[in-house]
């Protein structure tokens, strides 16, 4: 299996959904800035299981994260009818960056679970 490490800023609050079997999945995107005068790469990420529910409240817009995971690809048809390929990152490891108070926490600020 391939693995990639990406560090960046979450672009919008994560969305937690459930598989037909009831397993939670949190989806979010990370902006990976390549530097001045270069395009930003957007990574679509998914984290599964109990961690999806636990970490979902911390995966908010503007949070700095580093993730490690495997790349998967899927095909889709855009609005013009052209077939496209989307690369997605299935997260196996996740670390929130910065100070604990930097993260939007809707509850008391306890240790952040990983």
ZADO-1210 file (C-alpha; in nm, 4 decimals, padded with zeros to 6 digits):
<atoms>
<atom x="00.0000" y="00.0000" z="00.0000" code="UNK" pos="1"/>
<atom x="00.1224" y="00.3486" z="-00.0785" code="UNK" pos="2"/>
<atom x="00.1522" y="00.6120" z="00.1955" code="UNK" pos="3"/>
<atom x="00.1710" y="00.9861" z="00.1867" code="UNK" pos="4"/>
<atom x="00.2141" y="01.2541" z="00.4519" code="UNK" pos="5"/>
<atom x="00.0354" y="01.5871" z="00.4063" code="UNK" pos="6"/>
<atom x="00.0515" y="01.8954" z="00.6289" code="UNK" pos="7"/>
<atom x="-00.1818" y="02.1866" z="00.5797" code="UNK" pos="8"/>
<atom x="-00.4905" y="02.3751" z="00.6881" code="UNK" pos="9"/>
<atom x="-00.8433" y="02.2341" z="00.6936" code="UNK" pos="10"/>
<atom x="-01.0590" y="02.4178" z="00.4395" code="UNK" pos="11"/>
<atom x="-01.4020" y="02.3656" z="00.6013" code="UNK" pos="12"/>
<atom x="-01.5474" y="02.1871" z="00.9019" code="UNK" pos="13"/>
<atom x="-01.5448" y="01.8085" z="00.8711" code="UNK" pos="14"/>
<atom x="-01.8654" y="01.6210" z="00.7942" code="UNK" pos="15"/>
<atom x="-01.9294" y="01.2955" z="00.9786" code="UNK" pos="16"/>
<atom x="-02.1507" y="01.0399" z="00.8091" code="UNK" pos="17"/>
<atom x="-02.2237" y="00.6738" z="00.8672" code="UNK" pos="18"/>
<atom x="-02.1792" y="00.3734" z="00.6404" code="UNK" pos="19"/>
<atom x="-02.4784" y="00.1428" z="00.5861" code="UNK" pos="20"/>
<atom x="-02.3201" y="-00.0794" z="00.8544" code="UNK" pos="21"/>
<atom x="-02.3239" y="00.2099" z="01.1039" code="UNK" pos="22"/>
<atom x="-01.9507" y="00.2887" z="01.1004" code="UNK" pos="23"/>
<atom x="-01.8646" y="00.6611" z="01.1243" code="UNK" pos="24"/>
<atom x="-01.6628" y="00.8363" z="00.8522" code="UNK" pos="25"/>
<atom x="-01.5393" y="01.1970" z="00.8835" code="UNK" pos="26"/>
<atom x="-01.4622" y="01.3729" z="00.5551" code="UNK" pos="27"/>
<atom x="-01.2558" y="01.6904" z="00.5323" code="UNK" pos="28"/>
<atom x="-01.0179" y="01.8666" z="00.2945" code="UNK" pos="29"/>
<atom x="-00.6687" y="02.0014" z="00.3520" code="UNK" pos="30"/>
<atom x="-00.5105" y="02.2950" z="00.1693" code="UNK" pos="31"/>
<atom x="-00.1445" y="02.2211" z="00.0979" code="UNK" pos="32"/>
<atom x="00.0210" y="02.5497" z="00.0019" code="UNK" pos="33"/>
<atom x="00.3164" y="02.4998" z="-00.2302" code="UNK" pos="34"/>
<atom x="00.4524" y="02.8486" z="-00.1716" code="UNK" pos="35"/>
<atom x="00.4280" y="03.1930" z="-00.3229" code="UNK" pos="36"/>
<atom x="00.3139" y="03.2032" z="-00.6864" code="UNK" pos="37"/>
<atom x="00.2281" y="02.8308" z="-00.6853" code="UNK" pos="38"/>
<atom x="-00.1095" y="02.6623" z="-00.6830" code="UNK" pos="39"/>
<atom x="-00.2543" y="02.5203" z="-00.3612" code="UNK" pos="40"/>
<atom x="-00.3223" y="02.1466" z="-00.3686" code="UNK" pos="41"/>
<atom x="-00.6495" y="02.0370" z="-00.2076" code="UNK" pos="42"/>
<atom x="-00.6525" y="01.6889" z="-00.0541" code="UNK" pos="43"/>
<atom x="-00.9852" y="01.5144" z="00.0123" code="UNK" pos="44"/>
<atom x="-00.9426" y="01.3109" z="00.3304" code="UNK" pos="45"/>
<atom x="-01.1476" y="01.0489" z="00.5146" code="UNK" pos="46"/>
<atom x="-01.0958" y="00.9052" z="00.8604" code="UNK" pos="47"/>
<atom x="-01.2945" y="00.6007" z="00.9728" code="UNK" pos="48"/>
<atom x="-01.4242" y="00.4430" z="01.2918" code="UNK" pos="49"/>
<atom x="-01.4331" y="00.5728" z="01.6468" code="UNK" pos="50"/>
<atom x="-01.1642" y="00.8302" z="01.5660" code="UNK" pos="51"/>
<atom x="-01.4000" y="00.9888" z="01.3116" code="UNK" pos="52"/>
<atom x="-01.6514" y="01.0629" z="01.5867" code="UNK" pos="53"/>
<atom x="-01.3902" y="01.1627" z="01.8441" code="UNK" pos="54"/>
<atom x="-01.1796" y="01.3878" z="01.6213" code="UNK" pos="55"/>
<atom x="-01.4657" y="01.5333" z="01.4149" code="UNK" pos="56"/>
<atom x="-01.5172" y="01.8260" z="01.6518" code="UNK" pos="57"/>
<atom x="-01.1486" y="01.9211" z="01.6214" code="UNK" pos="58"/>
<atom x="-01.1361" y="01.9006" z="01.2399" code="UNK" pos="59"/>
<atom x="-01.2621" y="02.2537" z="01.1839" code="UNK" pos="60"/>
<atom x="-01.1908" y="02.5181" z="00.9247" code="UNK" pos="61"/>
<atom x="-00.8506" y="02.6759" z="00.9807" code="UNK" pos="62"/>
<atom x="-00.7105" y="02.3977" z="01.2016" code="UNK" pos="63"/>
<atom x="-00.3548" y="02.2957" z="01.1131" code="UNK" pos="64"/>
<atom x="-00.3086" y="01.9209" z="01.0725" code="UNK" pos="65"/>
<atom x="-00.0633" y="01.6610" z="00.9540" code="UNK" pos="66"/>
<atom x="-00.2075" y="01.3370" z="00.8197" code="UNK" pos="67"/>
<atom x="-00.0601" y="01.0101" z="00.6996" code="UNK" pos="68"/>
<atom x="-00.2548" y="00.7680" z="00.4869" code="UNK" pos="69"/>
<atom x="-00.3001" y="00.5743" z="00.1692" code="UNK" pos="70"/>
<atom x="-00.4112" y="00.7195" z="-00.1616" code="UNK" pos="71"/>
<atom x="-00.7199" y="00.5867" z="-00.3324" code="UNK" pos="72"/>
<atom x="-00.8718" y="00.6975" z="-00.6593" code="UNK" pos="73"/>
<atom x="-01.2256" y="00.7120" z="-00.7842" code="UNK" pos="74"/>
<atom x="-01.3793" y="00.8055" z="-01.1157" code="UNK" pos="75"/>
<atom x="-01.6603" y="01.0530" z="-01.1543" code="UNK" pos="76"/>
<atom x="-01.8325" y="01.2490" z="-01.4292" code="UNK" pos="77"/>
<atom x="-01.8196" y="01.6284" z="-01.4038" code="UNK" pos="78"/>
<atom x="-02.1092" y="01.8609" z="-01.4876" code="UNK" pos="79"/>
<atom x="-01.9912" y="01.8778" z="-01.8508" code="UNK" pos="80"/>
<atom x="-02.0018" y="01.4995" z="-01.8895" code="UNK" pos="81"/>
<atom x="-01.6240" y="01.4514" z="-01.8852" code="UNK" pos="82"/>
<atom x="-01.4812" y="01.1599" z="-01.6889" code="UNK" pos="83"/>
<atom x="-01.2435" y="01.2672" z="-01.4132" code="UNK" pos="84"/>
<atom x="-01.0323" y="01.0926" z="-01.1525" code="UNK" pos="85"/>
<atom x="-01.0285" y="01.2061" z="-00.7909" code="UNK" pos="86"/>
<atom x="-00.7429" y="01.1206" z="-00.5546" code="UNK" pos="87"/>
<atom x="-00.8495" y="01.0733" z="-00.1944" code="UNK" pos="88"/>
<atom x="-00.6475" y="01.0178" z="00.1211" code="UNK" pos="89"/>
<atom x="-00.7651" y="00.7460" z="00.3614" code="UNK" pos="90"/>
<atom x="-00.6173" y="00.8710" z="00.6894" code="UNK" pos="91"/>
<atom x="-00.4399" y="00.6233" z="00.9163" code="UNK" pos="92"/>
<atom x="-00.2634" y="00.8785" z="01.1395" code="UNK" pos="93"/>
<atom x="-00.3607" y="01.2363" z="01.2251" code="UNK" pos="94"/>
<atom x="-00.1917" y="01.5029" z="01.4379" code="UNK" pos="95"/>
<atom x="-00.3370" y="01.8432" z="01.5197" code="UNK" pos="96"/>
<atom x="-00.0678" y="02.1118" z="01.5018" code="UNK" pos="97"/>
<atom x="-00.0314" y="02.4180" z="01.7201" code="UNK" pos="98"/>
<atom x="-00.1426" y="02.4898" z="02.0733" code="UNK" pos="99"/>
<atom x="-00.4509" y="02.3251" z="02.2171" code="UNK" pos="100"/>
<atom x="-00.6254" y="02.6620" z="02.2593" code="UNK" pos="101"/>
<atom x="-00.5787" y="02.7277" z="01.8857" code="UNK" pos="102"/>
<atom x="-00.8386" y="02.4581" z="01.8077" code="UNK" pos="103"/>
<atom x="-01.2090" y="02.5311" z="01.8222" code="UNK" pos="104"/>
<atom x="-01.3357" y="02.3075" z="02.0989" code="UNK" pos="105"/>
<atom x="-01.7070" y="02.3114" z="02.1688" code="UNK" pos="106"/>
<atom x="-01.6559" y="02.1433" z="02.5063" code="UNK" pos="107"/>
<atom x="-01.4031" y="02.1878" z="02.7851" code="UNK" pos="108"/>
<atom x="-01.0468" y="02.1838" z="02.6632" code="UNK" pos="109"/>
<atom x="-00.9102" y="01.8488" z="02.7769" code="UNK" pos="110"/>
<atom x="-00.6278" y="01.6538" z="02.6219" code="UNK" pos="111"/>
<atom x="-00.6951" y="01.6078" z="02.2517" code="UNK" pos="112"/>
<atom x="-00.7361" y="01.2357" z="02.1766" code="UNK" pos="113"/>
<atom x="-00.5488" y="01.0838" z="01.8856" code="UNK" pos="114"/>
</atoms>
